[in-house]
Amino acid sequence: MPDRSPLGSVDKALMALQQLGDAGSQGLSLSSLARQLGLHKASLHRTLAALRHRNFVEQDETTAAYRLGPNLLALADSYLRDGSLRGVLHEPLRTLSATVSELCHLGTLSGNEIVYVDKVEPQRAIRVWSETGRRSPALTTALGRAIICQSFADFESFAVSFPDEIPARTPLTRRSPTAIWEELAAARARGFAKEEQENEAGIACVAVAIRRGGAAIAAISVTAPHERMPFERMVSVVETIHRTIAPSLAPGLSLQKPIAAS
């Protein structure tokens, strides 16, 4: 038998929030929510009124259905900021690095740059240099491409959002918007992003975005010397990322998967 909550009123509010989260954007009526929770409508109505007062729940003016409010979403955003996400995923990142024996990163998008918020290095003789907090042009990195390819479905909207000239990080860097878009479209279709000697000479990288709902909020990457990362190994590494990282993601988060072209 599960332990009783030490404070019933708080537990009731939390159960209501969980149920509304499962219901999604359409929400639930008071009757439906009370029935699913096994609570009296009058008591639940008072709980929802308190949650509405603090903007953790909102009520549709037309249907009267309740759904999650903006303050709860703001709490979720604060949980998923760089520091929190790094704390949750550091151990899975360590496991990933040990499994593939390569340098692994967690990165987030900041404007037109990718920020490396965490890294784990392998125990091997030949390593790839990296530094937490470093920034790189997002469009030249697999981390940035993994996030960006989830955010745009057409070239026009992408080009408007990234109007600046792409820096030539190496002689192999794709610099034209159309060439970058072709790689973003390919990354979107295959379910992971890659770059080969475009951000650093002699280095290749593969990355998978972390999504919350329909938005990519971060990405996980594996980086190695180019000769150790042919395309066939990239595919294998992506499978390992899914096996290692996905079980550690909080509810509502998921890893990037292939998206068919429209």
Secondary structure, DSSP 8 states (H G I E B T S, - for coil): -----SSHHHHHHHHHHHHHHHHGGG-B-HHHHHHHHT--HHHHHHHHHHHHHTTSEEE-TTT--EEE-HHHHHHHHHHTSHHHHHHHHHHHHHHHHHHHTSEEEEEEEETTEEEEEEEE--SSSS-----TT-EEEGGGSHHHHHHHTTT-SSHHHHHHH--S----SSTT---SHHHHHHHHHHHHHHT-EEEESSSSTTEEEEEEEEEETTEEEEEEEEEEEGGG--HHHHHHHHHHHHHHHGGGS-TTEEE-------
